[in-house]
Amino acid sequence: MSDALVEAARGAVAEGGRAVEVPDEVLVLACGAGVFESPVALVLGLEPEAIAKRVGGSVTGRGFVRVEVPAADVVKAILRDPGYGTACVPRFGWDDRPRSFENPGFSVRYAYARACWTGRWARDLGVGTGELRTPEPAELRLVGVLGEVPGRAKQAEREGDARPLAFCLERVAGAYHDVHERCPAVPLGDEKPGAVHAGRAGLARAVRIALGNGLKMIGETPRERI
């Protein structure tokens, strides 16, 4: 999203003939499942409408450029980018014990392992690939926090403090545990694999990518088994 806004801002500058230097990266805020906002126009002194029209977005009351992307497209973008959200982040450590959901370190590590297990089970049970269709509220919440990962990683890099990213990973893990329990990606009982399972399996793969990259950024080796 940052790249698209940078390109749009540069187009607006060129069209308006203004001598404004556009940086290679702009601040993007994730405001829900597939909803992103940026103060790029305010920061650069440009008309927000000129940028919004180039990215198919709108302008909020406070002058932010707002772009809405379907949840399925957010998941697809993550799946296409093995390096999703990566940045140069300082090391960070969570306690390994107790191994309970109250321990954020365990919650994040276990969520990564769960996402890996789900992928293996889905393949073994013949679940195909497909888009996330008609997502449940829990799945939308998960997509929303997945969208925050790149911004929080950049914030952690900028501030020289891993905590913004670590706290974001904790939110991703919590949201995924909820989805794992409420919205199974594998058929249950005599249920046949279907499109809903394919979409959910793709969401689990997106979680694996985001959490795996996050753990690597803070200096851990992601473990598929705990």
Order of alpha helices (4+ residues) and beta strands (2+ residues): alpha-beta-beta-alpha-alpha-beta-beta-alpha-alpha-alpha-alpha-alpha-alpha
